[in-house]
C-alpha cells in the first residue's frame, strides 16, 4: 500500500512545467524497515539521485523515504525510476 502512495507524494515535492507525462518505469530498490500502522499520518523526503537523457525524454532516479508519525524507523525506502516525457 505504501508503494501506491509514492506517486502522490512526489507530485507534492516537485513539479516540472512543459511535460506531456511523467511515467513511473519501476523501482530499483525497495525495502520496508517497519510496518505502517492503520490510520497513521505519513510524510516523505525525496532526493534526486541521477538524471539520464533517453530517446523519449529524461529519466530520473528518485530516492524516497516515507516515515510515519511517532515512529523511529521509516516505513518505506525506495529508489523510483521516473521517465519525464516533454510535451
VEXMIMAR-602891 format. One record per residue: residue number from 1; residue in one letter; x, y, z of N, C-alpha, C, O in turn. Coordinates in Angstrom, 3 decimals, always signed. Each point is the difference from the previous one (the first is absolute). Example, Ala and Ser with C-alpha at 12.3 -4.5 7.8 and 13.67 -1.06 7.14 Angstrom:
<atoms>
 resi resn     n.c1     n.c2     n.c3    ca.c1    ca.c2    ca.c3     c.c1     c.c2     c.c3     o.c1     o.c2     o.c3
    1    a  +13.190   -5.690   +7.800   -0.890   +1.190   +0.000   +0.900   +1.200   +0.000   +1.036   -0.019   +0.665
    2    s   -1.386   +1.069   -1.385   +0.820   +1.190   +0.060   -0.770   +1.090   +0.730   +0.509   +1.108   +0.169
</atoms>
This chain:
<atoms>
 resi resn     n.c1     n.c2     n.c3    ca.c1    ca.c2    ca.c3     c.c1     c.c2     c.c3     o.c1     o.c2     o.c3
    1    x   +0.818   -1.193   +0.000   -0.818   +1.193   +0.000   +0.863   +1.259   +0.000   -0.349   +0.996   -0.633
    2    x   +1.463   -1.044   +1.337   +0.870   +1.179   +0.071   +0.557   +0.337   -1.386   +0.113   +1.177   -0.344
    3    x   +0.231   -2.173   -0.441   +0.514   +0.263   -1.350   -1.019   +0.752   -0.851   +0.379   +0.822   -0.834
    4    x   -1.653   -1.092   +1.033   -1.044   +0.689   -0.761   -0.059   +1.486   +0.345   -0.467   +0.797   -0.814
    5    x   +0.924   -0.415   +1.982   -0.009   +1.401   +0.423   +1.146   +0.811   -0.597   -0.064   +1.229   -0.024
    6    x   +1.105   -1.895   -0.454   +1.213   +0.715   -0.395   -0.222   +1.009   -1.122   +0.561   +1.095   +0.051
    7    x   -1.354   -1.428   -1.052   -0.238   +0.960   -1.084   -0.679   +1.264   +0.507   +0.348   +1.098   -0.431
    8    x   -1.309   -1.232   +1.337   -0.658   +1.178   +0.563   +0.975   +0.822   +0.834   -0.059   +1.229   -0.009
    9    x   +0.939   -1.887   +0.718   +0.970   +0.690   +0.852   +0.968   +0.823   -0.835   +0.255   +1.162   +0.313
   10    x   +0.289   -1.754   -1.376   +0.995   +0.736   -0.774   -0.623   +1.146   -0.786   +0.683   +0.980   -0.298
   11    x   -1.975   -1.081   -0.045   -0.671   +1.117   -0.675   -0.097   +1.220   +0.907   -0.035   +1.129   -0.490
   12    x   -0.007   -1.337   +1.801   -0.048   +1.111   +0.950   +1.375   +0.619   +0.241   +0.090   +1.108   +0.527
   13    x   +0.986   -1.810   -0.907   +1.351   +0.478   +0.274   +0.550   +0.857   -1.132   +0.622   +1.031   +0.253
   14    x   -0.843   -1.442   -1.491   +0.540   +0.775   -1.112   -0.934   -0.040   -1.204   -0.853   -0.879   -0.123
   15    x   +1.042   +1.861   -0.763   -0.799   +0.090   -1.216   +0.916   +0.444   -1.124   +0.869   +0.848   +0.198
   16    x   -1.064   -1.420   -1.373   +0.747   +0.406   -1.188   -1.013   +0.460   -1.030   -0.846   -0.781   -0.437
   17    x   +0.926   +2.049   +0.046   -0.913   +0.537   -1.006   +0.424   -0.483   -1.386   +1.182   -0.238   -0.247
   18    x   -2.150   +0.096   -0.651   +0.272   -0.367   -1.384   +0.111   -1.493   -0.241   +0.540   -0.425   -1.021
   19    x   -1.044   -0.376   +1.950   +0.041   -1.449   -0.190   -1.314   -0.502   -0.568   -1.073   +0.460   +0.390
   20    x   +1.164   -1.408   -1.315   -1.207   -0.664   -0.480   -0.452   -1.005   +1.045   -1.191   -0.124   +0.285
   21    x   +2.159   -0.597   +0.285   -0.324   -1.025   +0.990   +1.263   -0.359   +0.781   +1.118   +0.139   -0.495
   22    x   -1.322   -0.597   +1.710   +1.065   -0.582   +0.810   -0.379   -1.437   +0.313   -1.018   -0.241   +0.647
   23    x   +1.812   -0.707   -1.092   -0.321   -1.416   +0.163   +0.917   -0.651   +1.022   +1.218   +0.167   -0.060
   24    x   -1.789   -0.899   +0.986   +0.807   -0.786   +0.925   +0.383   -1.286   -0.717   -0.851   -0.847   -0.272
   25    x   +2.133   +0.707   -0.032   +0.477   -1.175   -0.748   +0.245   -1.197   +0.907   -0.061   -1.146   -0.447
   26    x   +0.334   +1.407   +1.702   +0.254   -1.108   +0.909   +0.696   +0.465   +1.259   +0.128   +1.194   +0.268
   27    x   +0.317   -2.172   +0.492   +0.684   +0.258   +1.260   +1.318   -0.755   -0.030   +0.018   -1.212   -0.211
   28    x   +1.097   +1.930   +0.423   +1.293   -0.678   +0.015   +0.188   -0.788   +1.291   +0.419   -1.157   -0.024
   29    x   -0.729   +1.789   +1.141   +0.100   -0.673   +1.295   -1.182   +0.431   +0.840   -0.453   +1.141   -0.083
   30    x   -0.041   -2.055   +0.885   -1.067   +0.353   +0.931   +0.143   -0.876   +1.243   +0.307   -1.188   -0.094
   31    x   -0.531   +1.789   +1.245   -0.020   -0.776   +1.239   -0.999   +0.628   +0.951   -0.324   +1.183   -0.103
   32    x   -0.155   -1.991   +1.026   -1.005   +0.411   +0.970   +0.541   -0.277   +1.409   -0.277   -1.056   +0.568
   33    x   +1.045   +1.995   -0.002   +0.613   -0.223   +1.313   -1.002   -0.133   +1.148   +0.309   -0.622   +1.017
   34    x   -1.498   +1.195   -1.166   -1.024   -0.088   +1.049   -1.365   -0.050   -0.668   -0.170   +0.466   -1.126
   35    x   -0.791   -1.030   +1.824   -1.359   -0.051   -0.554   -0.717   +1.316   +0.296   +0.285   +0.673   +0.990
   36    x   -1.213   -0.326   -1.865   -0.762   +1.241   +0.126   -1.297   -0.290   +0.743   -0.855   -0.722   -0.512
   37    x   +0.695   +1.276   +1.715   -1.251   -0.210   +0.737   -1.186   +0.661   -0.710   +0.141   +1.073   -0.585
   38    x   -1.286   -1.708   +0.639   -1.220   +0.527   -0.608   -0.327   +1.361   +0.612   +0.051   +0.170   +1.218
   39    x   -0.388   +0.797   -2.073   -0.392   +1.325   +0.462   +1.158   +0.940   +0.291   -0.222   +1.124   +0.452
   40    x   +1.453   -1.559   -0.702   +1.165   +0.842   +0.269   +0.127   +1.119   -1.025   -0.351   -0.160   -1.169
   41    x   +0.858   +1.287   +1.629   +0.358   +1.084   -0.916   +1.396   -0.281   -0.518   +0.871   -0.429   +0.757
   42    x   -0.652   +0.669   -2.050   +1.311   -0.252   -0.591   +0.569   +1.276   -0.590   -0.736   +0.914   -0.371
   43    x   +2.046   -0.868   +0.291   +0.721   +1.087   -0.662   +1.154   -0.643   -0.745   +0.422   -1.105   +0.340
   44    x   +0.088   +1.783   -1.350   +1.064   -0.593   -0.809   +1.041   +1.045   -0.360   -0.286   +1.193   -0.105
   45    x   +1.482   -1.675   -0.075   +1.093   +0.802   -0.527   +0.402   -0.572   -1.341   +0.036   -1.218   -0.175
   46    x   +0.268   +2.089   -0.775   +0.366   -0.436   -1.348   +1.332   +0.638   -0.361   +0.193   +1.205   +0.162
   47    x   +0.724   -2.037   -0.655   +1.315   +0.474   -0.421   +0.241   -0.455   -1.432   -0.219   -1.166   -0.329
   48    x   +0.666   +2.077   -0.516   +0.330   -0.338   -1.385   +1.384   -0.638   -0.019   +0.990   +0.648   +0.339
   49    x   -0.921   -1.923   -0.736   +1.281   -0.708   -0.039   +0.732   +0.188   -1.319   +1.212   +0.214   -0.021
   50    x   -1.967   -0.296   -1.101   +0.649   +0.128   -1.302   -1.021   +0.323   -1.077   -1.199   -0.231   +0.158
   51    x   +1.708   +0.773   -1.261   -0.820   +0.200   -1.198   +0.787   -0.499   -1.207   +1.226   +0.099   -0.044
   52    x   -1.949   -0.633   -0.927   +0.610   -0.523   -1.216   -0.900   +0.356   -1.171   -1.212   -0.206   +0.059
   53    x   +1.798   +0.736   -1.120   -0.782   +0.253   -1.211   -0.321   -1.329   -0.669   +0.833   -0.905   -0.050
   54    x   -2.053   +0.803   -0.460   -0.400   -1.198   -0.737   -0.661   +0.434   -1.300   -0.198   +1.193   -0.232
   55    x   -0.137   -2.142   -0.603   -0.616   +0.304   -1.293   -1.370   +0.648   +0.157   -0.447   +0.723   -0.890
   56    x   -0.223   -0.974   +2.009   -1.359   +0.508   +0.196   -0.087   +1.173   +0.957   -1.080   +0.566   +0.175
   57    x   +2.183   -0.185   +0.449   -0.020   +1.104   +0.953   +1.147   -0.102   +0.980   +1.126   -0.321   -0.382
   58    x   -1.401   +0.588   +1.622   +1.011   -0.028   +1.048   -0.412   -1.018   +1.060   -1.119   +0.044   +0.512
   59    x   +2.014   -0.942   -0.194   -0.270   -0.999   +1.030   +0.655   +0.448   +1.297   +1.184   +0.336   +0.016
   60    x   -1.938   -0.330   +1.055   +0.497   +0.420   +1.306   -0.147   -1.134   +1.000   -0.969   -0.758   -0.039
   61    x   +1.941   +0.653   +0.933   -0.080   -0.956   +1.106   -0.162   +0.812   +1.278   +0.841   +0.836   +0.331
   62    x   -1.932   -1.092   +0.381   -0.335   +0.724   +1.225   +0.080   -0.930   +1.201   -0.553   -1.100   -0.022
   63    x   +1.240   +1.539   +1.065   +0.075   -0.755   +1.255   -1.093   +0.548   +0.918   +0.024   +1.172   +0.376
   64    x   -0.978   -2.028   -0.022   -1.153   +0.423   +0.799   +0.016   -0.742   +1.335   +0.116   -1.225   +0.039
   65    x   -0.234   +1.981   +1.054   -0.086   -0.574   +1.340   -1.328   +0.429   +0.601   -0.258   +1.193   +0.163
   66    x   -0.590   -2.170   +0.170   -1.320   +0.270   +0.581   +0.045   -0.341   +1.484   +0.422   -1.088   +0.393
   67    x   -0.863   +2.036   +0.417   -0.022   -0.191   +1.454   -1.412   +0.217   +0.518   -0.769   +0.779   -0.562
   68    x   +0.438   -1.474   +1.635   -1.274   +0.190   +0.691   +0.268   +0.791   +1.277   +1.065   -0.120   +0.605
   69    x   -2.045   +0.929   -0.205   +0.135   +0.747   +1.240   +0.204   -0.948   +1.174   -0.573   -1.089   +0.037
   70    x   +1.380   +1.503   +0.904   +0.257   -0.742   +1.240   +0.711   -1.328   -0.223   -0.104   -0.898   +0.836
   71    x   +0.830   +0.752   -1.953   +0.787   -1.213   -0.229   +1.440   +0.398   -0.289   +0.260   +0.965   -0.719
   72    x   +0.669   -1.720   +1.287   +1.417   +0.304   -0.191   +0.511   -0.455   -1.363   +0.782   +0.704   -0.639
   73    x   -1.219   -1.871   +0.198   +0.470   -0.550   -1.269   -0.944   +0.385   -1.134   -1.201   +0.155   +0.221
   74    x   +1.736   +0.002   -1.441   -0.886   +0.266   -1.146   -0.852   -1.217   -0.323   +0.363   -1.129   +0.329
   75    x   -1.495   +1.365   -0.974   -0.874   -1.109   -0.404   +0.292   -0.457   -1.421   -0.375   -1.109   -0.383
   76    x   +1.045   +1.957   -0.408   +0.363   -0.379   -1.363   +1.193   +0.832   -0.458   +0.056   +1.210   +0.221
   77    x   +0.895   -1.884   -0.862   +1.140   +0.663   -0.625   +0.092   -0.563   -1.409   +0.161   -1.207   -0.179
   78    x   -0.263   +2.081   -0.829   -0.052   -0.483   -1.383   +0.745   +0.943   -0.938   +0.047   +1.210   +0.222
   79    x   +0.534   -1.784   -1.272   +0.603   +0.775   -1.078   -0.895   -0.170   -1.224   -0.013   -1.055   -0.634
   80    x   -0.736   +2.111   +0.313   -0.940   -0.039   -1.126   +0.646   +0.468   -1.279   +0.795   +0.941   +0.009
   81    x   -1.128   -1.590   -1.113   +0.470   +0.414   -1.318   -1.184   +0.634   -0.715   -1.009   -0.660   -0.246
   82    x   +1.135   +1.952   -0.091   -1.064   +0.771   -0.629   +0.479   +0.491   -1.367   +1.106   +0.528   -0.119
   83    x   -1.932   -0.701   -0.904   +0.308   +0.532   -1.326   -0.853   +1.250   -0.203   -1.229   -0.060   +0.046
   84    x   +1.892   +1.187   -0.269   -0.661   +1.276   -0.268   -0.012   +0.222   -1.513   +1.051   +0.163   -0.620
   85    x   -2.249   -0.158   +0.033   -0.158   +0.152   -1.445   -0.430   +1.429   -0.299   -1.041   +0.434   +0.494
   86    x   +1.810   +0.316   -1.291   -0.364   +1.386   -0.302   -1.228   +0.082   -0.901   -0.308   -0.919   -0.758
   87    x   -0.387   +2.063   +0.870   -1.207   +0.220   -0.807   +0.350   +0.262   -1.448   -0.892   +0.207   -0.823
</atoms>
